[in-house]
Each structure stands twice: as structure tokens, then as C-alpha cells.
Amino acid sequence: MASAPTFSTTLNPPKTLNKTPFLPSFPSSNPTRRPMKNLVTIIVSTQKHPSLHVSHHREEVHRAVSKSLSNCLSETHLDLTVPSLKSKTRGKVRDVYDSGDYLVLVTTDRQSAFDRVLASIPFKGQVLNETSLWWFDKTKDIAPNAVISSPDKNVTIAQKCSVFPVEFVVRGFVTGSTDTSLWTVYNKGVRQYCGNILPDGFKKNQKLPANILTPTTKALDHDVPVTPNECVALDHGLLLVDTKYEFGKGSDGRVLLIDEVHTPDSSRYWIADSYEERFHNGLEPENIDKEFLRLWFRDHCNPYEDEVLPDAPDELVSELAWRYIFLFETITNYKFEIPGTEEPIHDRISRNVSQALSRLH
């Protein structure tokens, strides 16, 4: 497995800038254009039989996670440390800063589900940011994106866009545990969902005959399913079960892919080799996303209604951190680089963002 890429080139170089943004350099993607709806079946690994239980590496990651449980990037305050940043918007996972023509997106270690923050997971922000950058590079021939540069392991600088208020959720399996997941609504008897007709007889975790699009639009604090009319990986070891895409319009009028792409936060992934056997035996698939954390909270509280939630056990947090790193390495075939502790994370981010913005302005 190769080391993680160095930060050297740009995904979508802005035509009017001669500055040198910093982005990981990945092998070039297939020039053959593919329709967006087929991304959910993209091959996502160069490993034939990925295993969640590779003992030596798993133990190494767990040790690093244990040392970092109290040093997560749970909050950022770049508006106080980087003079050119004008304002901050705090999302569930990302802190977004306004820098005039650009947005600075800092991916924190906050873990969200059920429309709220559940915990902080060491290294999660770095995993999400680097996974998204890899996918942005691999899908740029399908849809241009808003990425300008990535000056830090946790940071992406992006072009400002007018965001379309719709998330395009693509589903390949009848699964999930949230209120808007396909299995939840199907199990309640819903047979027409977001404009899709669903026949009787599906079982939980069953593969759909064809991928379906289930758009959602943002309400005040949660996602609301809508119909299309209301909107105006298999061969290499992983199943991309469902995922979401968000788009915006750039200043030049182009429609751009924004936000994260195919990360364990925006997608569900299952191990392919064990899926059929586990499905036929009525067992949950081996998942390498945050679904098992969702299930833990569902078993121990009402995550939608309880005002105070129990703390996630350290071993659960550590296991989720490992799964995120495992997924990154399986998808990209790069070894995840555990960040050093010589410099506080917030100081490192502040320094790198300041230097990057000085080159862009």
C-alpha cells in the first residue's frame, strides 16, 4: 500500500489564478465519461478481499486513537486566528469560513447522526477530507467540482456557489435505520417513496433491481424527502450501498459538485464477500460506515427525542475511527498518515490556511 499522496496539484485550477494551490496528486481517472447515476456501482478498491480484522494494522490504529481521544478537533475558531476570514458557519461536521471569493471548509472530528452531534472521533476529519479529495479527482470527468485547493489535511478551499437546496440520494439497497432511510419507510408500509414505486416483498438489506434516486430538501434541522418533480464497487471488495450528492451554481453559471463525495459520512459501504451469506442468514451486513454507531444509540436511547444522550463508549469510538481509516485505505490504496502531535491541530490549520489564502488573494 502506497503512502498518502503529497499535496502538490489542483483538481480544478481556476482560470484566472496563477497561484499554486495544494491538493493531493492522485493517479489520473478513467477519461471515459460515466453517468452520475452509475457512481453508486463504481469499483472502489484495489484490494480483492478487504478485511476489517487485519490485526497488526488495526491494533496500531487503535493505539493511536486511544492516545488521541482527548485531542479531537471538535471546534475551530479560525475567524479569531486568520485575519482574512470574515465569518463562521458551524455545520454538524464542517466549520465553514467566508473568505470573500472562497469558502474555507474545515472538516472536524465531530460525528453526527439523527440530525445531531453524537461524539468526536479521532482522525475522522482528516479521513473525510482526504477521501472526498480522492473522489473529487476521480469524478471530475463526470461533473466539475468547486474545489480550489487543500492546504491542510482537514481543510478544503472551495469556490463560492449558490447551493441548490436538494441532496440527491442514490440508493442501491433496502437498508438504513434513520427516519428517512429506505428500510424504515418501507417497513412502515410506504410503497411510493420520492417518486419511486416499491413492490411488496423486499427484505431488509436486499439489493434493489436498479438504483433509485430519493432526493431530500433541507428543513430547519433535518432532511425531508421529495419527489423528482418537486426538485425543478463490487469487483474489488466493497459495496457502495447508498450515497448523496450536492450541487451548486458557480459564479460563471456552471453547475458544480460540492460538499463531500462517497465518504463514510455521506455513504454506506458493506463488505462484498460476506454480503450474500449474511443476507440469506438474516444477519446485518459487515458495514464500514457509521451505521453501527447509529444502531448503538438506537439501542441505548431515543436519539431523536432524548435531550441528553449517553456518551459513546471509548471502544466504540476507537472502532469507528479504525473503520473510517480502513475505508480510506481500501478505497484509495494509500496508507493513512496518522497526524503528528508536535503542533496543536488548530495551530497547524490556522498556519496552513493563512499561507494558502495569502497566495490566492
N, C-alpha and C positions, 0 to 999 in steps of 0.2 A: 504494500500500500504506500503510495507516494505521500510526501509531506504536503501540507496545505499550501496552496499557491501563494506566491508573493504578490504584494499589491503594486501593480505596475501599469495596467492599461485600462481603457474605458470601454463600457458596453455600448453606450450611445453618445458618442462625442458631440457636444453642442457645436453647431456650425459656426457660431460667431465667436467662439472662445479658442484661444491658442494656448491656454493654460494646460497643465498636465494633471488630470485627475488621477486618483489612485484607486484601482479596482483589481481584484484577483484576476490573474490571467489563466483561463481555463482552455482546454482543448476546444477547437472550433466545432460548432454544432453542424449537424447534417443540413446542407443547403436546401434539401427538398422541403417545400412548404407543406405543413400539415394543418388540417382544420382544427380550430380550438377545441371542438367537442371531443377530439381524439386524444387530447392531452391526458385524460384520465386513464388511458391504457398505454401510456408511454413506458418504455422499458427504463427502469430506474436504478440499475445496479450493474456492476461488472463482476459481482460475486455470484456463483451459481447457487450456493446453499448458505445464505447468511444465517447466523445463529445468535440468539440473544445471550447465549451462555458460554461465550468464549472466555474461559475462566481467567487467564492471566491478564488480558486487557481489561476485562470487566472489573476485576479486583483493583487494578491500577486506577481506573476511573473512580471507583467507589472511594478509594483512599483520598484521592484529590478532592472529591466532592465533600467528604467529611471535614476536611480541613477548611473548606470554603463556605460552610453552611452559614456562618455568621458574617460573611463578607460578600453577600449578594448585591447586585446592582438593583436595588428596589426603587430608588428615587434618584432623579437627576435634577440639577439646578444650573444648567448651562446659561440660563438667562442672567445669572449672577456672576459667572466666571468668564463668559465670552462676550465682549462688549458689543459686537455687531449683531447679536441675536436680539430680536425685538420683543418676542412674546413666546409663551409656552402653552401648549395644549396637552393635557395629560390623558392618554388613552388607557385602555385596560393593560396593554403591554408596552406600547411605544409612547415616548415623550417626543412631541413634535414641536420644533422651534422655527419661527419665521425669520428668514434672513433676506428679506427683500424679494429678489427674483427666485430664490431657492427655499426649500424646506430641509431642515436637518432632522432626520428621524433617528432617534436613539432607541434601540431595542433593549429593554431592560430584562431582568430575570423574573419579572412578575409572571405568575401563572394564572390565567383566567379560564373560567368555565361558568356556565349558568349565569352569564351576564354579570359576573363579579370576580374580584381577585381572590384566589384561594390560598396562594403560598408564593414563595420565591424559590426558584430552582437554580442552583449554581451553574454557571456557564450557559444557561438557556438563551440569553440574549445574543451571545456570540454565535451559537448554533443556528438560531433563526436567521440572523443577518447573513451569515455566510451561506446557508442553504438557499435563501432567496436569491442571493447574487449568482450562485451557480445556475439556478433555474432561469433567472432573467437572461443569462448569457445563452442558455440552451434554447430559449423560446423567442429570441429576438427576431428570428426569421419568420415567425408566425405573427407576432404582434410587437411593435415597438414599445419600449417602456420608458418610464420617467427618470431612470437612474442617471445621475451625473457622475458621482464618484463615491468611493467608500474609504474615507481617511482613517477609519478605526475599525477594529473587529466588531464593534457593536453599533456602528453608525453608517447610514446611507444618506448622502446628499442627493436630493431629487428636484426635478423641475416642478414648479408650481402648476397645479392642474385644477380645473373646475370638476370636482368629483361627481360622477353620476351616482345618485342615491340608491343604487341597486348592487347587491352582491350576486354574482352568477354562480350558484352552487351546482356542481355537476356530480351526480351520484351513479355509482355502478352496482351498489349492493343495498339490500333492505336491512339497514342496521341503525345503531345510534341509541342514545339514552336521553338526549335533551328534548325539550318540548317541541322543537321544530324538526327533529330528526325523522327520517323516513319510517323507521320501525315504530317509533312512538305513535305517529299519526295513523299508520296502517293498522297497528294493533288496536286502536280505538275505533276501527271500522271505516276510516276515511278511504275512499276508493277513487276520488278525483282530487289530486293534490298539485297545486301550482300549474294547472292546465294539463296534467298527465293523468290518463286513465290507468288505474292499477287493478288488475284482475284479482279475484279471490285465490287463496291457496298458497300465497307466499309464506315462507318461514323466516324467522329472524336469521340474519346474516346470509341469506340466499342471494346469489348473483342475479341481477336483472338481465332480461334478454338483450337489452340495449341500454346504454347510458341515457339518463334523463336530466333535464335542466329544471331546477327548482329555485327560481330567483327569490331573494328576500330583499325587503327595503327596510331602512333604519327607522325604528320608532324611537321614543325618548331614551329608553335604556335597554332595548332588546331588538332582535330581528323579527320581522313579520313576513310570512310567506306571501308571495304574489304570483299571479299568472303571467305568462309572457306578454299577453295583450295589455296587462296593466303596466308594463315596463316602458311603452312607446320607446405493466411493468413485470409483466409476468415472467418472461423467459430468464430473467436474472434474479429471481428470488423474492420480489415484493409485489404485493397487490396494492395499487393506489385505489382505495375504496371510494372515497369522495373527496372533493376539494372545492375551493371557491376562488373566483377571480373578481377583482375590482378594477374599474376603468375610470379614466378622467379625460378631459379635453385640455390639451396644452395650449399655450398662448398662440401657437401657429395654427390651431384648429385641428391638429391631429388627435386621434383617439389613442391614448396610451394606457398600457397595462401598469397599474400602480399597486401599492401595498406589497404583501408577501406572496410568494408563489410556492406551492407544494411543500410547505413546511409542516412539521408535526403539529403546529397550532392550527393551521388552516386546512389540514387534510387528515384523513385516516389511512394508515398503512397496516397491512397484515402480512405475515409470513406466508408465502405462496405454497411452499412444500407441504405444510400441515393443514392447509385450509379445508380441503375436501374431506379428509378423515374426521377432523374436528366438527365440521358442519353436519356430517351424516350421523355423528355420535351425539349431537345436541350440545356440543361444547362451544364456548366462546373462542373465536379465532385468537391466535397469538398476535397481539397488536403491539405496535411500537410507536404509539402516539399517546395522547393524554387521556384516552378513553378509560384506562384502568383507574386513573385518578378521579375522573367523573364518577365511576362506579363506586369507589370507596366513599366519596362524600354522599352519594345517594343512599348507601347502606348505613351511614352513621348520622345523618341529619336530613333536614329538608333544605337543600341548598338554594331553593327559590324563595322560601318564606322565612327561615330562621334568621333572626337579626345577627346573632353571633354564631360563627361556625367553629367546629373543633379544629385544632391545629393538625395539619397533616403530619404523620409520624416521620421521623428523620429517615428511616429506612425506605419509606415510600418516596420521599423527596429524592433520595440518593438513587433509587432505581429509575425514577423518571429522568433524572439527569443522564444516567447511563443510556437509556433508550433514545434520548434525543441525540446524543453523540453517536451511538450505534447507527441511527438512521442517517445522519450526515455522512458518516464514513461509508456506509453501504451504497448510498446514492452517488456520491462523488468519487469514491475510491481514493480519497485523501485522508490521511491521518489527522484527526482533530488535534490542534495545538492547545494544550492547557495553558491559559494565560499566566504570566509570571506575577509574583506578589511584591516585586521591588517597588513599584509605584502604585498608589491607590488608583482604582479603576476610574473614578471620577476625574482625578487629576490627569490621567492619561488621555481620556476622552476630550477634556477641555483643551489640552495642548494640541492634540491632533486636529480637532475641529477648527481651532483658531488659525492654525497654519494653513489648512485647506481653504478656508474662507478668504484668507488674505491673498491666495492665488487666484481665486475666482472673481474677486471684486476689483 
